[in-house]
Amino acid sequence: MDYYGFWQLLLEEISAAPKNAERRIVTFNDHRQYAGALSQWKSLKAKRPGLRQVQVSSLIKAFFVPAAGAEKLMDRFPASLSIEEDFRIQVHSLPAEKTATSIMPWGVKAIHAPQAWSRSTGVHVKIGVIDTGVDYRHPDLKHSLASGVNLLHRGMLPLDDNGHGTHIAGTLAAAGGSRGMMGVAPRALLYPVKAFDHNGSAYVSDIVLGIDWCVQNKIDIINMSFGMKTRSKALHDVVIKAYRAGIAIIASSGNDGKRGGDYPARYPETIAVGALDRRHRVAAFSNRGPYIDVYGPGEGVPSCWLREGYKEMSGTSMATSHVTGAAALLLALRPALTPRELKQLLRRTALPVRLRKGQRRAALGGGAADALRLLRAGARAKRAAAAAAKA
C-alpha cells in the first residue's frame, strides 16, 4: 500500500476543509496496514502541520479524519479501509433545576451509602468521568480530583464549562463533610476526561479517545452519563477493549421515557442504568426494559455545580453516578472483581422497585441499587471463594 500517497491525499483535503468540518472514523481491514500508515503519519506530521489534525486511537487502531478526506481515501483504497460516520453524542440530563443547598443528598441516603462507609469509602479506586469536565475550584471536590485529560484542548486542565460533569463528580465523590456535599464514594479518586463541549455534545471519536486514555491510565471504572440512538462499531469495539482490560463501564440508558434505550448502555459489556424518582419508582422520563441492569436515584438530585455552587438535576445521568459510586465502594474492598462479576453482584443485590399501575416487574429489568447490600454480598462472595480455595 502507498502510505505516503495515503497521507498526501488526506493532507490536500485537510487543507481545503473548513474548521470544525465533519469527521469520519477510518480503520484498516489489515492491522499491518494500520501499522504502516501509523509509522508514515508519525514521520510526516512534523513536516506537515495539517496532519496534526488527525487523531489516533491505538486501542481500536483507528484514525479520525475530516469527512471529505475519508471519502477520497475510500475511492482510492476501497479494499483496505472501513469508514464510519463520527456521530454526535449527548449527555443524559434534563435542564438544570433549582439551586440546591449543601446537604446530604437524598439519593446518597436512598442507596444506603452512609451506612456502607464504615466498611468502605472507595479509597484508591480510580474513576474515569467522561463528561464536560469538572470545576476544580469546588471546595467539596478538591480532595477527590486527579488531573485527568482535556481532549478538546490538549495541555489544558479538563475544566467544566457546562456544569453536567461537575454535578456527576459531586454525586460520585464529593467530600464536603458536615458543611458541604457528600458523594457516594467520598475517598475515590476522580479522573475527569473532558470530551464534551459547553453544550454537552461530543463526537464518538472523542469518546473513543477518552476510553483509550482510561485504559492506558489503568482506570478501574468509567462513568458514562451520555448516549445516542445510533449503533457505532468503533464505540462498541473500544468498549469491548476496555471490558477485556478489566474496566467496568457504567452507562446511562437515556431520558426518553420509553422501552429501550441508548448506546453505549445497550452494549452487553456495559452496566446499563435507569433512573428512579423520590418514591422509588422508575422515573417517568427514564428509559426502561430488560436490558437495564440496575436503577439509581435520578429525580431532583442535588449535587455540586459551577462557581462552587449546588444545583438539582434530573436524568439517567444522575442515576448512573450513584451506581458508579456504589461500584467504587465495592471495588475498594474487592479490586480483583471483573466487570462481569460486578454486574452480577449489582443485579443480585438490587431491591425491587415500586411499580406504577399496569407495570410488570419483568418489563423493567433490574432493581434499585443498594450500596450496603452490595458490600455485604461482596464480602460473602469473598469468604466463599477463600473457603473454596482452602478446601
TORLUMDREN-202378 format. One record per residue (C-alpha): x negated, y negated, z negated; residue in one letter; chain. Coordinates in nm, 2 decimals, padded with zeros to 4 digits. Each point is the difference from the previous one (the first is absolute). Layout:
residues N
{x X y Y z Z residu A chaine A};
...
***
This chain:
residues 391
{x 00.00 y 00.00 z 00.00 residu M chaine A};
{x -00.12 y -00.35 z 00.08 residu D chaine A};
{x 00.00 y -00.15 z -00.35 residu Y chaine A};
{x -00.16 y -00.33 z 00.12 residu Y chaine A};
{x 00.27 y -00.04 z 00.26 residu G chaine A};
{x 00.26 y 00.08 z -00.26 residu F chaine A};
{x -00.11 y -00.29 z -00.22 residu W chaine A};
{x -00.07 y -00.24 z 00.28 residu Q chaine A};
{x 00.35 y 00.05 z 00.13 residu L chaine A};
{x 00.15 y -00.06 z -00.34 residu L chaine A};
{x -00.23 y -00.30 z -00.06 residu L chaine A};
{x 00.14 y -00.17 z 00.32 residu E chaine A};
{x 00.36 y 00.04 z -00.14 residu E chaine A};
{x -00.10 y -00.12 z -00.35 residu I chaine A};
{x -00.14 y -00.32 z 00.15 residu S chaine A};
{x 00.33 y -00.06 z 00.19 residu A chaine A};
{x 00.24 y 00.10 z -00.28 residu A chaine A};
{x 00.16 y -00.27 z -00.21 residu P chaine A};
{x -00.07 y -00.02 z -00.37 residu K chaine A};
{x 00.22 y 00.23 z -00.21 residu N chaine A};
{x 00.09 y 00.21 z 00.31 residu A chaine A};
{x 00.17 y 00.33 z -00.05 residu E chaine A};
{x -00.22 y 00.30 z -00.07 residu R chaine A};
{x -00.02 y 00.37 z 00.08 residu R chaine A};
{x -00.15 y 00.30 z -00.18 residu I chaine A};
{x -00.24 y 00.19 z 00.23 residu V chaine A};
{x -00.11 y 00.35 z -00.08 residu T chaine A};
{x -00.22 y 00.24 z 00.20 residu F chaine A};
{x 00.12 y 00.35 z 00.08 residu N chaine A};
{x -00.36 y 00.12 z -00.05 residu D chaine A};
{x -00.17 y -00.10 z -00.32 residu H chaine A};
{x -00.34 y 00.01 z 00.18 residu R chaine A};
{x 00.12 y -00.27 z 00.23 residu Q chaine A};
{x 00.11 y -00.21 z -00.31 residu Y chaine A};
{x -00.35 y 00.04 z -00.14 residu A chaine A};
{x -00.15 y -00.12 z 00.33 residu G chaine A};
{x 00.23 y -00.30 z 00.02 residu A chaine A};
{x -00.07 y -00.09 z -00.36 residu L chaine A};
{x -00.37 y 00.01 z 00.05 residu S chaine A};
{x 00.02 y -00.22 z 00.31 residu Q chaine A};
{x 00.23 y -00.24 z -00.18 residu W chaine A};
{x -00.24 y -00.04 z -00.29 residu K chaine A};
{x -00.29 y -00.07 z 00.24 residu S chaine A};
{x 00.20 y -00.25 z 00.21 residu L chaine A};
{x 00.19 y -00.21 z -00.26 residu K chaine A};
{x -00.30 y -00.19 z -00.12 residu A chaine A};
{x -00.05 y -00.14 z 00.35 residu K chaine A};
{x 00.37 y -00.01 z 00.09 residu R chaine A};
{x 00.19 y -00.20 z -00.27 residu P chaine A};
{x 00.33 y 00.08 z 00.15 residu G chaine A};
{x -00.04 y 00.37 z -00.09 residu L chaine A};
{x 00.01 y -00.10 z -00.37 residu R chaine A};
{x 00.37 y -00.03 z 00.04 residu Q chaine A};
{x 00.02 y 00.37 z 00.04 residu V chaine A};
{x 00.06 y 00.19 z -00.32 residu Q chaine A};
{x -00.08 y 00.36 z -00.07 residu V chaine A};
{x 00.14 y 00.27 z -00.23 residu S chaine A};
{x -00.26 y 00.27 z -00.06 residu S chaine A};
{x 00.26 y 00.21 z -00.18 residu L chaine A};
{x 00.22 y 00.06 z 00.30 residu I chaine A};
{x -00.26 y -00.09 z 00.26 residu K chaine A};
{x 00.20 y -00.29 z 00.16 residu A chaine A};
{x -00.07 y -00.34 z 00.14 residu F chaine A};
{x 00.25 y -00.29 z -00.03 residu F chaine A};
{x -00.01 y -00.22 z 00.31 residu V chaine A};
{x 00.20 y -00.27 z 00.18 residu P chaine A};
{x 00.30 y 00.14 z 00.18 residu A chaine A};
{x -00.09 y -00.11 z 00.35 residu A chaine A};
{x -00.34 y 00.15 z -00.03 residu G chaine A};
{x 00.14 y 00.33 z -00.12 residu A chaine A};
{x 00.22 y 00.03 z 00.31 residu E chaine A};
{x -00.30 y -00.06 z 00.23 residu K chaine A};
{x -00.20 y 00.26 z -00.19 residu L chaine A};
{x 00.29 y 00.25 z 00.05 residu M chaine A};
{x 00.00 y -00.06 z 00.37 residu D chaine A};
{x -00.38 y 00.05 z 00.02 residu R chaine A};
{x -00.04 y 00.29 z -00.24 residu F chaine A};
{x 00.34 y 00.18 z 00.00 residu P chaine A};
{x -00.13 y 00.34 z -00.09 residu A chaine A};
{x -00.21 y -00.11 z -00.30 residu S chaine A};
{x 00.23 y -00.23 z -00.20 residu L chaine A};
{x 00.32 y -00.01 z -00.20 residu S chaine A};
{x 00.15 y -00.34 z -00.06 residu I chaine A};
{x 00.27 y -00.09 z -00.26 residu E chaine A};
{x 00.17 y -00.33 z -00.06 residu E chaine A};
{x -00.12 y -00.18 z -00.31 residu D chaine A};
{x 00.34 y -00.05 z -00.17 residu F chaine A};
{x 00.09 y -00.27 z -00.25 residu R chaine A};
{x 00.09 y 00.12 z -00.35 residu I chaine A};
{x 00.17 y -00.19 z -00.29 residu Q chaine A};
{x -00.01 y 00.01 z -00.38 residu V chaine A};
{x 00.31 y 00.15 z -00.16 residu H chaine A};
{x 00.15 y -00.26 z -00.22 residu S chaine A};
{x 00.30 y -00.22 z 00.00 residu L chaine A};
{x -00.04 y -00.38 z -00.03 residu P chaine A};
{x -00.15 y -00.11 z -00.34 residu A chaine A};
{x 00.27 y -00.06 z -00.26 residu E chaine A};
{x 00.00 y -00.21 z -00.32 residu K chaine A};
{x -00.31 y -00.09 z -00.20 residu T chaine A};
{x -00.07 y 00.25 z -00.27 residu A chaine A};
{x -00.15 y -00.04 z -00.35 residu T chaine A};
{x -00.31 y 00.18 z -00.13 residu S chaine A};
{x 00.18 y 00.30 z -00.16 residu I chaine A};
{x -00.03 y 00.37 z 00.00 residu M chaine A};
{x 00.18 y 00.08 z 00.33 residu P chaine A};
{x 00.31 y 00.22 z -00.01 residu W chaine A};
{x -00.14 y 00.23 z 00.26 residu G chaine A};
{x -00.32 y 00.07 z -00.20 residu V chaine A};
{x 00.22 y 00.09 z -00.30 residu K chaine A};
{x 00.24 y 00.20 z 00.22 residu A chaine A};
{x -00.26 y 00.25 z 00.10 residu I chaine A};
{x -00.12 y 00.03 z -00.36 residu H chaine A};
{x -00.35 y -00.13 z 00.08 residu A chaine A};
{x -00.05 y -00.17 z -00.35 residu P chaine A};
{x 00.06 y 00.34 z -00.17 residu Q chaine A};
{x -00.26 y 00.15 z 00.23 residu A chaine A};
{x -00.27 y -00.25 z -00.08 residu W chaine A};
{x -00.11 y 00.20 z -00.31 residu S chaine A};
{x -00.10 y 00.28 z 00.24 residu R chaine A};
{x -00.12 y -00.21 z 00.30 residu S chaine A};
{x -00.03 y -00.35 z 00.12 residu T chaine A};
{x -00.15 y 00.09 z 00.34 residu G chaine A};
{x -00.36 y -00.08 z -00.09 residu V chaine A};
{x -00.25 y 00.04 z 00.28 residu H chaine A};
{x 00.26 y 00.09 z 00.26 residu V chaine A};
{x -00.06 y -00.19 z 00.33 residu K chaine A};
{x 00.32 y -00.12 z 00.17 residu I chaine A};
{x -00.02 y -00.14 z 00.36 residu G chaine A};
{x 00.27 y -00.26 z 00.05 residu V chaine A};
{x 00.05 y -00.05 z 00.37 residu I chaine A};
{x 00.21 y -00.32 z 00.01 residu D chaine A};
{x -00.02 y -00.38 z 00.02 residu T chaine A};
{x -00.29 y -00.04 z -00.24 residu G chaine A};
{x 00.01 y -00.10 z -00.37 residu V chaine A};
{x -00.02 y -00.32 z -00.20 residu D chaine A};
{x -00.34 y 00.04 z -00.17 residu Y chaine A};
{x 00.07 y -00.29 z -00.23 residu R chaine A};
{x 00.30 y 00.16 z -00.17 residu H chaine A};
{x -00.09 y 00.05 z -00.37 residu P chaine A};
{x 00.20 y 00.33 z -00.02 residu D chaine A};
{x -00.20 y 00.15 z 00.28 residu L chaine A};
{x -00.36 y -00.12 z -00.05 residu K chaine A};
{x -00.11 y 00.31 z -00.19 residu H chaine A};
{x 00.16 y 00.24 z 00.25 residu S chaine A};
{x -00.14 y -00.13 z 00.33 residu L chaine A};
{x -00.30 y 00.12 z 00.21 residu A chaine A};
{x -00.13 y -00.19 z 00.30 residu S chaine A};
{x 00.19 y 00.21 z 00.27 residu G chaine A};
{x -00.01 y -00.11 z 00.36 residu V chaine A};
{x 00.16 y -00.27 z 00.22 residu N chaine A};
{x 00.06 y 00.16 z 00.35 residu L chaine A};
{x 00.13 y -00.33 z 00.14 residu L chaine A};
{x -00.30 y -00.21 z -00.10 residu H chaine A};
{x -00.30 y 00.22 z -00.06 residu R chaine A};
{x -00.23 y -00.13 z -00.27 residu G chaine A};
{x 00.27 y -00.18 z -00.19 residu M chaine A};
{x 00.18 y 00.12 z -00.31 residu L chaine A};
{x 00.34 y 00.17 z 00.07 residu P chaine A};
{x 00.19 y -00.30 z -00.13 residu L chaine A};
{x 00.38 y 00.01 z 00.01 residu D chaine A};
{x 00.18 y -00.26 z 00.21 residu D chaine A};
{x 00.34 y 00.17 z -00.02 residu N chaine A};
{x 00.07 y 00.12 z -00.35 residu G chaine A};
{x 00.10 y 00.36 z 00.08 residu H chaine A};
{x -00.34 y 00.15 z -00.08 residu G chaine A};
{x -00.03 y -00.19 z -00.33 residu T chaine A};
{x 00.34 y 00.13 z -00.10 residu H chaine A};
{x -00.09 y 00.36 z 00.08 residu I chaine A};
{x -00.33 y -00.04 z -00.19 residu A chaine A};
{x 00.18 y -00.13 z -00.31 residu G chaine A};
{x 00.23 y 00.31 z -00.01 residu T chaine A};
{x -00.30 y 00.22 z 00.05 residu L chaine A};
{x -00.25 y -00.12 z -00.25 residu A chaine A};
{x 00.07 y -00.34 z -00.16 residu A chaine A};
{x -00.16 y -00.02 z -00.34 residu A chaine A};
{x 00.13 y -00.32 z -00.15 residu G chaine A};
{x 00.07 y 00.14 z -00.35 residu G chaine A};
{x 00.28 y -00.13 z -00.22 residu S chaine A};
{x -00.02 y -00.35 z 00.16 residu R chaine A};
{x 00.00 y 00.11 z 00.36 residu G chaine A};
{x 00.12 y 00.26 z 00.25 residu M chaine A};
{x -00.08 y 00.37 z -00.04 residu M chaine A};
{x -00.02 y 00.25 z 00.28 residu G chaine A};
{x 00.04 y 00.37 z 00.00 residu V chaine A};
{x -00.37 y 00.09 z 00.00 residu A chaine A};
{x -00.17 y -00.30 z -00.17 residu P chaine A};
{x -00.35 y 00.14 z 00.01 residu R chaine A};
{x 00.00 y 00.12 z 00.36 residu A chaine A};
{x -00.23 y -00.18 z 00.24 residu L chaine A};
{x 00.16 y -00.17 z 00.30 residu L chaine A};
{x -00.17 y -00.03 z 00.33 residu Y chaine A};
{x 00.20 y -00.25 z 00.21 residu P chaine A};
{x -00.02 y 00.07 z 00.38 residu V chaine A};
{x 00.14 y -00.31 z 00.18 residu K chaine A};
{x 00.15 y 00.13 z 00.32 residu A chaine A};
{x 00.32 y -00.22 z 00.00 residu F chaine A};
{x 00.02 y -00.36 z 00.09 residu D chaine A};
{x 00.20 y -00.28 z -00.18 residu H chaine A};
{x 00.32 y 00.12 z 00.17 residu N chaine A};
{x -00.05 y 00.36 z -00.14 residu G chaine A};
{x -00.08 y 00.13 z 00.35 residu S chaine A};
{x -00.28 y 00.22 z 00.12 residu A chaine A};
{x -00.11 y 00.22 z 00.29 residu Y chaine A};
{x -00.02 y 00.38 z -00.02 residu V chaine A};
{x -00.37 y -00.05 z 00.07 residu S chaine A};
{x -00.04 y -00.21 z -00.31 residu D chaine A};
{x 00.16 y 00.28 z -00.21 residu I chaine A};
{x -00.23 y 00.26 z 00.17 residu V chaine A};
{x -00.31 y -00.21 z -00.09 residu L chaine A};
{x 00.14 y -00.04 z -00.35 residu G chaine A};
{x 00.04 y 00.37 z -00.06 residu I chaine A};
{x -00.34 y 00.05 z 00.16 residu D chaine A};
{x -00.15 y -00.24 z -00.25 residu W chaine A};
{x 00.17 y 00.18 z -00.29 residu C chaine A};
{x -00.14 y 00.34 z 00.11 residu V chaine A};
{x -00.35 y -00.14 z 00.03 residu Q chaine A};
{x 00.02 y -00.16 z -00.34 residu N chaine A};
{x 00.14 y 00.31 z -00.17 residu K chaine A};
{x 00.33 y -00.15 z -00.12 residu I chaine A};
{x 00.22 y 00.24 z -00.19 residu D chaine A};
{x 00.35 y -00.12 z 00.09 residu I chaine A};
{x 00.12 y -00.24 z 00.27 residu I chaine A};
{x 00.32 y -00.21 z -00.05 residu N chaine A};
{x 00.17 y -00.07 z 00.33 residu M chaine A};
{x 00.31 y -00.21 z -00.06 residu S chaine A};
{x 00.08 y -00.06 z 00.37 residu F chaine A};
{x 00.14 y 00.18 z 00.30 residu G chaine A};
{x 00.12 y 00.01 z 00.36 residu M chaine A};
{x 00.26 y 00.19 z 00.20 residu K chaine A};
{x -00.23 y 00.13 z 00.27 residu T chaine A};
{x -00.23 y 00.30 z -00.02 residu R chaine A};
{x -00.37 y -00.07 z 00.04 residu S chaine A};
{x -00.24 y 00.28 z 00.08 residu K chaine A};
{x -00.30 y -00.21 z -00.11 residu A chaine A};
{x 00.17 y -00.08 z -00.34 residu L chaine A};
{x 00.10 y 00.37 z -00.05 residu H chaine A};
{x -00.36 y 00.11 z 00.09 residu D chaine A};
{x -00.16 y -00.23 z -00.26 residu V chaine A};
{x 00.26 y 00.10 z -00.27 residu V chaine A};
{x -00.09 y 00.36 z 00.06 residu I chaine A};
{x -00.37 y -00.08 z -00.03 residu K chaine A};
{x 00.05 y -00.17 z -00.33 residu A chaine A};
{x 00.22 y 00.28 z -00.12 residu Y chaine A};
{x -00.27 y 00.25 z 00.08 residu R chaine A};
{x -00.25 y -00.22 z -00.17 residu A chaine A};
{x 00.20 y 00.04 z -00.32 residu G chaine A};
{x 00.16 y -00.34 z -00.01 residu I chaine A};
{x 00.37 y -00.02 z -00.09 residu A chaine A};
{x 00.20 y -00.25 z 00.21 residu I chaine A};
{x 00.32 y -00.13 z -00.16 residu I chaine A};
{x 00.22 y -00.18 z 00.25 residu A chaine A};
{x 00.33 y -00.19 z -00.01 residu S chaine A};
{x 00.30 y 00.13 z 00.20 residu S chaine A};
{x 00.15 y -00.33 z 00.11 residu G chaine A};
{x 00.29 y -00.22 z -00.08 residu N chaine A};
{x 00.27 y 00.07 z 00.26 residu D chaine A};
{x 00.24 y 00.18 z -00.24 residu G chaine A};
{x 00.01 y 00.29 z 00.24 residu K chaine A};
{x -00.06 y 00.38 z 00.00 residu R chaine A};
{x -00.34 y 00.03 z 00.15 residu G chaine A};
{x -00.30 y -00.23 z -00.03 residu G chaine A};
{x -00.31 y -00.17 z 00.13 residu D chaine A};
{x -00.35 y 00.12 z 00.08 residu Y chaine A};
{x -00.25 y 00.07 z -00.16 residu P chaine A};
{x 00.24 y 00.12 z -00.28 residu A chaine A};
{x 00.15 y 00.26 z 00.23 residu R chaine A};
{x -00.33 y 00.17 z 00.07 residu Y chaine A};
{x -00.02 y 00.32 z -00.21 residu P chaine A};
{x -00.35 y -00.09 z -00.13 residu E chaine A};
{x 00.13 y -00.31 z -00.19 residu T chaine A};
{x 00.21 y -00.02 z -00.32 residu I chaine A};
{x 00.32 y -00.18 z 00.11 residu A chaine A};
{x 00.17 y -00.24 z -00.24 residu V chaine A};
{x 00.35 y -00.13 z -00.02 residu G chaine A};
{x 00.14 y -00.28 z -00.23 residu A chaine A};
{x 00.22 y 00.01 z -00.31 residu L chaine A};
{x 00.22 y -00.28 z -00.13 residu D chaine A};
{x 00.02 y -00.10 z -00.37 residu R chaine A};
{x 00.27 y 00.26 z -00.06 residu R chaine A};
{x -00.23 y 00.28 z 00.12 residu H chaine A};
{x 00.19 y 00.06 z 00.32 residu R chaine A};
{x -00.15 y 00.00 z 00.35 residu V chaine A};
{x 00.00 y -00.37 z 00.09 residu A chaine A};
{x 00.25 y -00.10 z 00.27 residu A chaine A};
{x -00.29 y -00.14 z 00.22 residu F chaine A};
{x -00.22 y 00.31 z -00.04 residu S chaine A};
{x -00.04 y 00.26 z 00.27 residu N chaine A};
{x 00.07 y 00.35 z -00.12 residu R chaine A};
{x 00.00 y 00.36 z 00.11 residu G chaine A};
{x -00.16 y 00.34 z -00.06 residu P chaine A};
{x -00.35 y -00.13 z 00.10 residu Y chaine A};
{x -00.01 y -00.24 z -00.30 residu I chaine A};
{x -00.23 y 00.16 z -00.26 residu D chaine A};
{x 00.08 y -00.23 z -00.29 residu V chaine A};
{x 00.18 y -00.33 z -00.09 residu Y chaine A};
{x -00.13 y -00.29 z -00.20 residu G chaine A};
{x 00.14 y -00.32 z -00.14 residu P chaine A};
{x 00.05 y -00.25 z 00.29 residu G chaine A};
{x 00.27 y -00.25 z -00.08 residu E chaine A};
{x -00.07 y -00.34 z -00.16 residu G chaine A};
{x -00.35 y 00.11 z -00.10 residu V chaine A};
{x -00.20 y -00.28 z -00.18 residu P chaine A};
{x -00.38 y -00.01 z 00.07 residu S chaine A};
{x -00.29 y -00.23 z 00.07 residu C chaine A};
{x 00.02 y -00.27 z 00.26 residu W chaine A};
{x -00.22 y -00.26 z 00.17 residu L chaine A};
{x -00.15 y -00.29 z -00.19 residu R chaine A};
{x -00.01 y 00.20 z -00.32 residu E chaine A};
{x 00.38 y 00.03 z 00.00 residu G chaine A};
{x 00.27 y 00.28 z -00.03 residu Y chaine A};
{x 00.29 y 00.08 z 00.23 residu K chaine A};
{x 00.27 y 00.27 z 00.04 residu E chaine A};
{x 00.01 y 00.19 z 00.32 residu M chaine A};
{x 00.21 y 00.30 z 00.13 residu S chaine A};
{x -00.10 y 00.27 z 00.25 residu G chaine A};
{x -00.14 y 00.34 z 00.04 residu T chaine A};
{x -00.34 y -00.18 z -00.01 residu S chaine A};
{x 00.06 y -00.06 z -00.37 residu M chaine A};
{x 00.11 y 00.36 z -00.06 residu A chaine A};
{x -00.32 y 00.13 z 00.17 residu T chaine A};
{x -00.23 y -00.20 z -00.23 residu S chaine A};
{x 00.18 y 00.16 z -00.31 residu H chaine A};
{x -00.06 y 00.35 z 00.14 residu V chaine A};
{x -00.36 y -00.08 z 00.09 residu T chaine A};
{x -00.06 y -00.12 z -00.35 residu G chaine A};
{x 00.14 y 00.31 z -00.15 residu A chaine A};
{x -00.22 y 00.21 z 00.23 residu A chaine A};
{x -00.30 y -00.20 z -00.12 residu A chaine A};
{x 00.08 y 00.09 z -00.36 residu L chaine A};
{x 00.00 y 00.37 z 00.09 residu L chaine A};
{x -00.32 y -00.02 z 00.21 residu L chaine A};
{x -00.19 y -00.16 z -00.28 residu A chaine A};
{x 00.06 y 00.33 z -00.19 residu L chaine A};
{x -00.01 y 00.24 z 00.30 residu R chaine A};
{x -00.24 y -00.16 z 00.25 residu P chaine A};
{x -00.03 y 00.33 z 00.19 residu A chaine A};
{x 00.37 y 00.01 z 00.10 residu L chaine A};
{x 00.05 y 00.03 z 00.37 residu T chaine A};
{x 00.26 y -00.23 z 00.18 residu P chaine A};
{x 00.22 y 00.31 z 00.05 residu R chaine A};
{x -00.01 y 00.09 z -00.38 residu E chaine A};
{x 00.07 y -00.36 z -00.09 residu L chaine A};
{x 00.31 y -00.01 z 00.22 residu K chaine A};
{x 00.12 y 00.33 z -00.14 residu Q chaine A};
{x -00.04 y -00.13 z -00.36 residu L chaine A};
{x 00.18 y -00.33 z 00.08 residu L chaine A};
{x 00.29 y 00.19 z 00.16 residu R chaine A};
{x 00.02 y 00.26 z -00.28 residu R chaine A};
{x 00.00 y -00.25 z -00.29 residu T chaine A};
{x 00.24 y -00.25 z 00.16 residu A chaine A};
{x 00.33 y -00.05 z -00.19 residu L chaine A};
{x 00.34 y 00.02 z 00.18 residu P chaine A};
{x 00.12 y -00.34 z 00.13 residu V chaine A};
{x 00.35 y -00.12 z -00.07 residu R chaine A};
{x 00.23 y 00.06 z 00.29 residu L chaine A};
{x 00.23 y -00.25 z 00.16 residu R chaine A};
{x 00.35 y 00.12 z 00.10 residu K chaine A};
{x -00.01 y 00.24 z 00.28 residu G chaine A};
{x -00.38 y 00.06 z -00.01 residu Q chaine A};
{x -00.15 y 00.35 z -00.01 residu R chaine A};
{x -00.32 y 00.05 z -00.19 residu R chaine A};
{x -00.16 y 00.21 z 00.28 residu A chaine A};
{x 00.05 y -00.28 z 00.25 residu A chaine A};
{x -00.21 y -00.24 z -00.20 residu L chaine A};
{x -00.32 y 00.21 z -00.02 residu G chaine A};
{x -00.21 y -00.03 z -00.32 residu G chaine A};
{x 00.09 y -00.14 z -00.34 residu G chaine A};
{x -00.12 y -00.30 z -00.21 residu A chaine A};
{x -00.37 y -00.02 z -00.09 residu A chaine A};
{x -00.08 y 00.04 z -00.37 residu D chaine A};
{x -00.37 y -00.06 z -00.10 residu A chaine A};
{x 00.03 y 00.17 z -00.34 residu L chaine A};
{x 00.15 y 00.32 z 00.14 residu R chaine A};
{x -00.27 y -00.01 z 00.27 residu L chaine A};
{x -00.28 y -00.01 z -00.24 residu L chaine A};
{x 00.14 y 00.27 z -00.22 residu R chaine A};
{x 00.05 y 00.23 z 00.30 residu A chaine A};
{x -00.35 y -00.08 z 00.12 residu G chaine A};
{x -00.14 y 00.09 z -00.34 residu A chaine A};
{x 00.19 y 00.33 z -00.01 residu R chaine A};
{x -00.12 y 00.09 z 00.35 residu A chaine A};
{x -00.36 y -00.08 z -00.10 residu K chaine A};
{x 00.03 y 00.23 z -00.31 residu R chaine A};
{x 00.16 y 00.28 z 00.21 residu A chaine A};
{x -00.28 y -00.03 z 00.26 residu A chaine A};
{x -00.27 y 00.02 z -00.28 residu A chaine A};
{x 00.17 y 00.30 z -00.16 residu A chaine A};
{x 00.02 y 00.18 z 00.34 residu A chaine A};
{x -00.37 y -00.07 z 00.06 residu A chaine A};
{x -00.10 y 00.16 z -00.33 residu K chaine A};
{x 00.22 y 00.31 z 00.06 residu A chaine A};
***
